[in-house]
Amino acid sequence: MGVEAFRFLMPADWSVEGGVVWRANPTRPASVSLRVFNPSGLEEIGIVPDIQCVWAPTLPSFGFPPGSFYLGAEVRVPITEAVKAVGALVLPRYAAQMPGARIIKQESLPDMAQAWAAANYPNLGQASFSGGKVRIEYTERGTAVEMDIYAVVGAWTIPIQGVPMTFWSVESIRYSRAVKGKLDEQYKLFQAMLYSEKLNIEWLNRYMQVREMMIQQQMEASNRAVDLSRYLSRVNDHISSTIRQAYENRQAALDRANANFDRYIRGVEQYHDPALGRTVELPSGYRNVWADSLGEYILSDDANFNPNVGGNRGWHALQH
């Protein structure tokens, strides 16, 4: 948005990649994806985007099964424990970057959860928060490494039109990686970087304005959808004479086209028999067709042929 979003301390000889990422979530349109790493080693500290989720028992029946998106949030059955959320949601998303990763330790961190809630959701009383840390081990460039993953899970339920809607998220997903056996030594650096983060109030001001605009647009879109649904419920039972006539004309044209195609593939043509007052189908390809009162027919390509010559059956010509 044209201004600095945040700043932090990092080792002078390390490198940094990433920054603010945007997504189509009106309540949380921006997140952070950042990795700070030692270019000459395996040490790395970073943060990945938070995971915003929503759940209601009625969502699957309305076409939003688990894994789909509703109002920019993932439709997921709530997971209220942070360590379980890391194992179920965070790790699978990055498993390809951590081949053979296995959990070797997990720890609940309630103090971290309460501190996060107080800083980010001070007015959200009816909510639950859980914090946790998961340590995994895997191989990176042929070397065994360990990684600590920290996360906070918050959840709150709001009744919407009589249906309990649960909004929950996996937030503050941060990690620290080092060669196996040296991860605990890196914790001081991790902590120093964490506590040095400074958010720019000018960026925050612009972000909140964008957020409010996106929420308003979402509400207007939802209202338009409701209005459209109500309009359809009022008019869908009334079919005007113009619409009915257009429908019948179209169906009649389709019927004629299909009948013509059907006669073509069967090798027949239609003739009108005025004596019997009906239409008959006869083999195609003949110039002249006659019929008598008994319902018998003569077909001929001979222009000089007349079945009435020398007979008294009363043959009459049929019109194609």
C-alpha positions in Angstrom: 0.0 0.0 0.0 3.0 2.3 -0.5 4.3 2.4 3.0 6.4 0.1 5.3 4.2 -2.5 7.0 6.6 -3.6 9.8 10.2 -4.0 10.7 12.3 -6.3 12.9 15.8 -7.2 13.8 17.8 -10.0 12.1 21.4 -11.1 11.9 23.3 -8.9 9.6 24.7 -11.8 7.6 21.3 -13.5 7.1 18.9 -13.1 4.2 15.2 -12.5 4.1 12.4 -13.5 1.6 8.7 -12.8 1.5 6.5 -10.1 3.1 2.8 -9.2 3.2 0.5 -11.5 1.3 -3.1 -10.7 0.3 -6.0 -13.0 -0.2 -9.8 -12.8 -0.8 -10.8 -12.9 2.9 -12.7 -9.7 3.8 -12.2 -10.1 7.6 -8.5 -10.9 7.3 -7.4 -9.8 3.8 -3.6 -9.6 4.6 -1.2 -12.0 6.3 2.6 -12.5 6.4 4.8 -15.1 4.7 8.4 -14.5 5.6 11.6 -16.6 6.0 14.9 -15.3 7.5 17.7 -17.7 6.9 21.5 -18.2 7.0 22.6 -18.4 3.4 25.6 -20.4 4.3 23.9 -22.8 6.7 20.6 -24.5 7.6 19.4 -22.1 10.3 16.0 -20.5 9.5 13.3 -18.5 11.3 10.0 -17.5 9.7 6.3 -17.1 9.8 3.6 -18.5 7.5 0.1 -17.1 6.7 -2.6 -17.7 9.2 -5.4 -20.1 8.4 -8.9 -18.6 8.7 -11.8 -21.2 9.0 -15.5 -21.3 9.4 -18.0 -24.0 10.3 -21.7 -24.5 10.6 -23.6 -27.8 10.5 -25.7 -26.5 7.6 -22.8 -25.4 5.3 -22.3 -28.8 3.6 -26.0 -29.1 2.7 -25.7 -25.6 1.0 -22.9 -26.7 -1.2 -19.9 -25.9 1.1 -18.3 -29.2 2.1 -15.2 -29.3 4.3 -12.2 -28.0 2.3 -14.2 -25.5 0.3 -14.3 -21.7 0.9 -17.1 -19.7 2.4 -16.8 -15.9 2.6 -13.0 -16.3 2.0 -12.5 -18.8 4.9 -11.9 -22.5 4.7 -14.9 -24.7 5.7 -13.4 -26.9 8.5 -14.8 -28.6 11.5 -13.2 -26.7 14.5 -10.0 -27.9 16.0 -9.6 -26.1 19.3 -6.2 -27.4 20.4 -3.2 -25.8 18.9 -0.9 -28.8 18.7 -3.7 -30.8 17.0 -4.3 -27.9 14.5 -0.6 -27.8 13.6 -0.6 -31.6 12.9 -3.9 -31.5 11.0 -3.6 -28.3 9.0 -0.2 -26.7 9.1 2.2 -29.6 8.6 0.3 -31.2 5.6 0.5 -27.9 3.7 4.3 -27.8 3.9 5.0 -31.5 4.0 6.5 -31.4 0.5 9.2 -29.0 1.8 10.0 -31.3 4.7 10.4 -34.9 3.4 10.1 -37.6 6.0 9.1 -35.1 8.8 8.0 -36.7 12.0 6.7 -35.2 15.3 9.1 -35.8 18.1 7.7 -33.5 20.8 4.6 -31.3 21.4 3.8 -28.9 24.2 0.8 -26.8 25.2 1.5 -23.1 25.8 -1.5 -21.5 27.4 0.3 -18.4 28.5 1.2 -17.7 24.8 -2.4 -18.1 23.8 -3.7 -15.7 26.5 -1.1 -13.1 25.6 -2.0 -13.3 21.9 -5.7 -13.1 22.7 -5.2 -10.0 24.9 -3.2 -8.3 22.2 -5.3 -9.1 19.2 -8.9 -9.9 20.5 -9.3 -7.7 23.7 -13.0 -7.3 23.2 -13.9 -10.9 22.2 -15.1 -12.3 25.5 -17.0 -15.5 24.4 -14.0 -17.1 22.7 -11.5 -19.9 23.5 -7.8 -19.7 22.7 -5.1 -22.4 22.7 -1.4 -22.1 22.2 1.1 -24.9 21.4 4.5 -25.9 20.1 5.3 -28.9 17.9 8.9 -30.1 17.3 9.5 -32.1 14.1 12.6 -33.7 12.7 13.5 -34.3 9.1 16.4 -34.3 6.6 17.4 -31.1 4.8 20.2 -31.4 2.2 21.4 -34.6 3.7 21.6 -33.2 7.2 19.2 -34.0 10.1 17.4 -30.8 11.3 14.8 -30.0 13.9 12.1 -27.4 13.7 9.8 -25.9 16.3 6.4 -24.7 15.1 4.4 -22.3 17.3 0.7 -21.5 16.8 -2.4 -20.1 18.5 -5.9 -21.3 17.8 -8.9 -19.0 18.5 -12.5 -20.0 18.1 -15.8 -18.2 18.8 -19.4 -19.0 17.9 -22.1 -16.5 16.7 -25.7 -17.4 16.0 -26.7 -16.2 12.5 -30.3 -16.6 11.6 -30.7 -19.2 14.2 -27.7 -21.3 13.1 -24.6 -21.4 15.2 -21.7 -20.2 13.1 -18.2 -21.0 14.4 -15.3 -18.8 13.2 -11.9 -20.1 14.1 -8.3 -19.7 13.0 -4.8 -20.9 13.3 -2.7 -17.8 13.9 0.8 -16.6 14.8 2.3 -19.6 13.0 6.0 -19.2 13.5 8.9 -21.6 13.2 12.6 -21.9 14.0 14.9 -24.4 12.3 18.4 -25.5 13.0 20.7 -28.5 12.7 19.6 -31.3 15.1 20.9 -30.6 18.6 21.3 -26.9 18.1 17.7 -25.7 18.0 17.5 -24.8 21.6 20.6 -22.6 21.3 18.8 -20.7 18.5 15.8 -19.9 20.7 17.4 -16.7 22.0 17.7 -15.4 18.5 14.2 -16.5 17.7 12.9 -14.6 20.7 15.0 -11.5 19.9 13.5 -11.3 16.4 10.0 -11.9 17.7 10.1 -9.2 20.3 11.7 -6.7 17.9 8.7 -6.6 15.5 7.3 -3.2 15.1 4.1 -2.6 13.2 3.8 0.7 11.3 0.7 2.6 12.4 0.3 4.3 9.0 0.2 0.9 7.2 -2.2 -0.4 9.9 -4.5 2.6 9.3 -4.6 2.0 5.5 -5.1 -1.7 6.1 -8.0 -1.2 8.4 -9.7 1.0 5.8 -9.2 -1.5 3.1 -10.5 -4.2 5.4 -13.7 -2.2 6.1 -14.2 -1.6 2.4 -13.9 -5.3 1.7 -16.3 -6.2 4.4 -18.8 -3.6 3.2 -18.5 -5.0 -0.4 -19.0 -8.5 0.9 -22.1 -7.4 2.8 -23.5 -5.7 -0.3 -22.8 -8.7 -2.4 -24.6 -10.9 0.2 -27.5 -8.5 0.3 -27.8 -8.6 -3.5 -27.8 -12.4 -3.4 -30.6 -12.3 -0.9 -32.6 -9.8 -2.9 -32.1 -11.9 -6.0 -33.3 -15.0 -4.2 -36.4 -13.2 -3.0 -37.1 -11.8 -6.5 -36.8 -15.3 -8.0 -39.2 -16.7 -5.3 -41.8 -14.1 -6.3 -41.6 -14.5 -10.1 -40.6 -18.1 -10.8 -44.2 -19.3 -10.7 -45.5 -16.7 -13.1 -44.9 -17.5 -16.8 -45.9 -14.7 -19.1 -47.7 -15.4 -22.4 -44.8 -14.0 -24.3 -42.3 -16.4 -22.6 -44.7 -19.3 -23.0 -45.2 -18.6 -26.8 -41.4 -18.2 -27.3 -40.9 -21.5 -25.5 -43.6 -23.3 -27.5 -42.2 -21.9 -30.8 -38.8 -23.1 -29.9 -40.0 -26.5 -28.9 -42.0 -26.8 -32.2 -39.0 -25.8 -34.2 -36.8 -28.4 -32.4 -39.5 -31.0 -32.9 -39.6 -30.3 -36.7 -35.8 -30.4 -36.9 -35.6 -33.7 -35.0 -38.4 -35.2 -37.1 -36.7 -34.2 -40.4 -33.5 -35.7 -39.2 -35.3 -38.8 -38.1 -36.9 -39.2 -41.5 -33.6 -38.6 -43.2 -31.7 -41.4 -41.4 -34.6 -43.8 -41.9 -34.9 -42.9 -45.6 -38.5 -41.8 -45.7 -40.5 -38.7 -46.7 -43.9 -37.4 -45.6 -46.9 -37.2 -48.0 -50.3 -35.8 -47.4 -53.2 -38.1 -48.3 -56.3 -35.8 -48.7 -58.7 -38.7 -49.3 -57.8 -40.3 -45.9 -57.1 -36.9 -44.3 -53.7 -38.0 -42.9 -50.0 -37.8 -43.4 -48.1 -40.9 -44.3 -44.4 -41.8 -44.5 -43.1 -43.5 -47.6 -39.7 -44.5 -48.9 -37.8 -41.4 -50.2 -36.3 -40.8 -53.6 -39.5 -41.2 -55.8 -40.9 -38.4 -58.1 -44.5 -39.6 -58.1 -46.7 -41.3 -55.5 -50.3 -42.4 -55.8 -52.7 -43.8 -53.3 -56.1 -45.5 -53.5 -59.1 -45.7 -51.1 -57.8 -49.0 -49.7 -54.7 -47.3 -48.3 -52.3 -48.8 -50.8 -49.6 -46.8 -52.5 -47.6 -46.9 -55.8 -44.3 -45.1 -56.1 -42.6 -44.5 -59.5 -39.9 -42.4 -61.2 -41.5 -42.9 -64.6 -43.0 -39.6 -65.7 -45.3 -41.3 -68.2 -46.6 -43.9 -65.7 -50.3 -43.5 -64.7 -51.8 -46.3 -62.6 -55.4 -45.2 -63.6 -54.7 -46.2 -67.3 -56.3 -49.6 -67.8 -57.7 -49.9 -64.3 -60.6 -48.8 -62.1 -59.0 -48.5 -58.6 -59.2 -44.7 -58.5 -55.6 -43.8 -57.8 -54.9 -40.2 -56.8 -51.6 -38.4 -56.6 -50.1 -37.4 -53.3 -48.4 -34.1 -52.5 -45.0 -34.2 -50.9 
